[in-house]
């Protein structure tokens, strides 16, 4: 059990780092405004979903930014698939932290 927890934690950290990079360098959605930082990622044990907790500073409109993130989830997911070596790339669910 503990071994799997360690693996999940490692993947959570890896995803957190990768999504932060994507926010910084690749995400060009005009609806996503402000400073985004990924505070934590929690992947489900079956790897199907990952909840991404985002803190948003100086956004013009937080709701618009969140819906922009939802729109961009597919793009972000495809970038993760390239960068992070997982059998299944999880569906991303964004939450405001």
Secondary structure, DSSP 8 states (H G I E B T S, - for coil): -HHHHHHHHHHHHHHHHHHHHHHHHT---TT--SEEEEEEEEE-TTSSEEEEEEEEES-S-HHHHHHHHHHHHHHHHHHHHHHS--SS--EEEEEE-
